[in-house]
Amino acid sequence: MIICEAEASRRPESADLYFIELKGRDLISAVEQLTQTIKYFQTERYKITGKVFARAVVSRVVNPKSIEVDSRVIALRKLMKKLGGDFAYGSVQFERDRI
């Protein structure tokens, strides 16, 4: 999903990008897929200059405390921070960003 505001619409390369992954219960799989997709779009060909956000929606989060210390989640959070955004997840109905 690409979000263009009035100012950013004149410069589409600076639009905010939201990568959204829908999964069953496997949040770690969603994290891995989001990470790989975002890294793919970081190549010189795409030149992302806006903020990048990663979102995962799962049917149920199994033991969220263990997920938070997983190295793949930590790596994705660091990548999102570097790109000016963040990573968040929720189950079934996820309401975080009001776009």
Residue, then its C-alpha position, 0 to 999 in steps of 0.5 A: m500500500i502506498i500512501c501519498e499526501a498532497e505534498a508527497s504526491r508531487r514526489p511519488e518516491s517519497a510516499d510512505l509505504y506499508f507492507i502488509e502480510l496476512k497469515g494464519r497463526d505463523l507470525i514468524s513466517a510473516v516476519e520473514q516474508l515482510t523482511q525479504t519483500i522490503k529488502y527486495f524493494q530497497t534495491e537501487r531500482y526502487k529507491i525508497t525514500g519515504k517511510v516504510f512500515a511493516r504490518a502483520v495480521v494473524s488469526r491468533v498470536v501464539n505466546p507474544k512474549s517469545i515472539e518479541v525476543d526472536s532474532r527475526v523480529i528484532a532484525l525487522r524492527k531495526l530495519m523499520k527504524k532505519l527506514g523511518g517506520d515501524f513493525a506492528y502486528g495484531s490478530v483478527q481485527f488489527e486497528r493501528d494506522r488510521i489512513 
